[in-house]
Amino acid sequence: MSMITNLTDGLAEEFADEIVFTASPPANVSVPSVIVSPADPYLLPWSYGSVQERWDVLVAVSLKNTALGLAQMRDISLRVQNVVTSVGATWVSASGPRRLIDEQGRSSVISSNLVTFQYPPP
């Protein structure tokens, strides 16, 4: 199994029946949700000829009630961090809230949790 498969399986289990989880960016974002997407840059050189693979685990929440939305964003990001470390990846950081507006003009907020894996190239 690949590291990203382990990560997506772990996240799906952590958030089952509670939060929408998608292993790739959906056309429309529901809140709350956790979304896995390749980061930019996606692949970087790492030490001793290894590669670093980078992924964004996006946490989407509603900020209709700012205090509750920010608390939910923090709690979900910390649960993401727990899953990331449990599968042997590195949780680098979680961004502050960034506004996301969908095609219907609905607004939600996301936090990007940067996750990395290091390995020798195949």
C-alpha positions as CSV (number, residue, x, y, z in Angstrom):
1,M,0.0,0.0,0.0
2,S,1.2,3.5,-0.7
3,M,1.6,6.2,1.9
4,I,-1.2,8.3,0.4
5,T,-3.5,5.2,0.4
6,N,-2.7,4.7,4.1
7,L,-3.4,8.4,4.8
8,T,-6.8,8.5,2.9
9,D,-7.9,5.2,4.5
10,G,-7.0,6.6,8.0
11,L,-8.8,9.9,7.3
12,A,-11.9,8.1,6.0
13,E,-12.0,5.9,9.1
14,E,-11.4,8.9,11.5
15,F,-14.3,11.0,10.0
16,A,-16.7,8.2,9.0
17,D,-20.4,9.1,9.4
18,E,-19.4,12.5,10.9
19,I,-17.7,14.7,8.3
20,V,-17.8,14.5,4.5
21,F,-14.4,13.0,3.4
22,T,-13.2,13.0,-0.2
23,A,-9.9,11.6,-1.4
24,S,-9.8,14.2,-4.2
25,P,-11.2,17.7,-4.8
26,P,-15.0,17.6,-5.4
27,A,-16.9,19.9,-7.7
28,N,-18.7,21.4,-4.7
29,V,-17.4,21.6,-1.2
30,S,-19.7,20.7,1.7
31,V,-19.2,21.8,5.2
32,P,-17.8,20.4,7.4
33,S,-15.5,18.3,5.2
34,V,-12.0,17.0,4.8
35,I,-10.5,16.9,1.3
36,V,-7.2,15.4,0.1
37,S,-5.4,17.1,-2.8
38,P,-1.9,17.2,-4.2
39,A,0.0,20.2,-2.9
40,D,1.9,22.7,-5.0
41,P,4.7,21.9,-5.4
42,Y,3.8,18.2,-5.4
43,L,7.2,16.6,-5.7
44,L,10.5,18.0,-4.4
45,P,14.0,16.8,-4.2
46,W,14.9,15.7,-0.7
47,S,18.1,14.7,1.1
48,Y,20.4,12.0,-0.3
49,G,18.5,11.6,-3.6
50,S,15.2,11.0,-1.9
51,V,11.9,12.7,-2.9
52,Q,9.4,14.6,-0.8
53,E,5.8,14.2,-1.8
54,R,3.5,16.9,-0.5
55,W,-0.3,16.8,0.0
56,D,-2.9,19.3,1.2
57,V,-5.5,18.0,3.5
58,L,-8.1,20.7,3.3
59,V,-10.5,21.3,6.2
60,A,-13.7,23.1,5.2
61,V,-16.0,24.7,7.7
62,S,-18.7,27.3,7.9
63,L,-18.0,30.6,9.6
64,K,-21.7,31.6,10.1
65,N,-20.7,31.6,13.8
66,T,-17.0,32.7,13.7
67,A,-16.0,31.4,17.1
68,L,-17.6,28.0,16.6
69,G,-16.3,27.7,13.0
70,L,-12.7,28.5,14.0
71,A,-12.9,26.0,16.9
72,Q,-14.2,23.3,14.6
73,M,-11.4,24.1,12.1
74,R,-8.8,23.8,14.8
75,D,-10.3,20.5,16.2
76,I,-10.6,18.9,12.8
77,S,-7.0,20.0,11.8
78,L,-5.7,18.4,15.1
79,R,-7.5,15.2,14.3
80,V,-5.9,15.3,10.8
81,Q,-2.5,15.8,12.5
82,N,-3.2,12.7,14.6
83,V,-4.1,10.5,11.6
84,V,-1.1,11.8,9.6
85,T,1.4,10.9,12.3
86,S,-0.2,7.5,12.9
87,V,0.5,6.5,9.3
88,G,4.1,7.6,9.4
89,A,3.8,10.9,7.4
90,T,4.8,14.4,8.6
91,W,2.2,17.0,9.4
92,V,3.9,20.3,8.6
93,S,1.3,23.0,9.4
94,A,-2.3,24.1,9.1
95,S,-3.0,27.5,7.4
96,G,-5.3,30.1,8.8
97,P,-8.8,30.4,7.3
98,R,-9.0,31.1,3.6
99,R,-12.3,32.0,1.9
100,L,-13.7,29.6,-0.7
101,I,-16.7,30.7,-2.8
102,D,-18.4,28.0,-4.9
103,E,-20.2,28.3,-8.2
104,Q,-23.5,29.2,-6.5
105,G,-21.8,32.0,-4.6
106,R,-21.9,30.2,-1.2
107,S,-19.0,31.0,1.0
108,S,-17.1,28.6,3.3
109,V,-13.7,28.6,4.8
110,I,-10.8,26.2,4.4
111,S,-7.6,25.5,6.3
112,S,-4.8,23.8,4.4
113,N,-3.0,21.1,6.4
114,L,0.3,20.4,4.6
115,V,1.4,16.8,4.8
116,T,4.7,15.3,3.5
117,F,6.1,11.9,2.8
118,Q,9.8,11.3,2.1
119,Y,11.1,8.2,0.2
120,P,13.7,7.1,-2.4
121,P,12.4,7.4,-5.9
122,P,11.4,4.1,-7.6
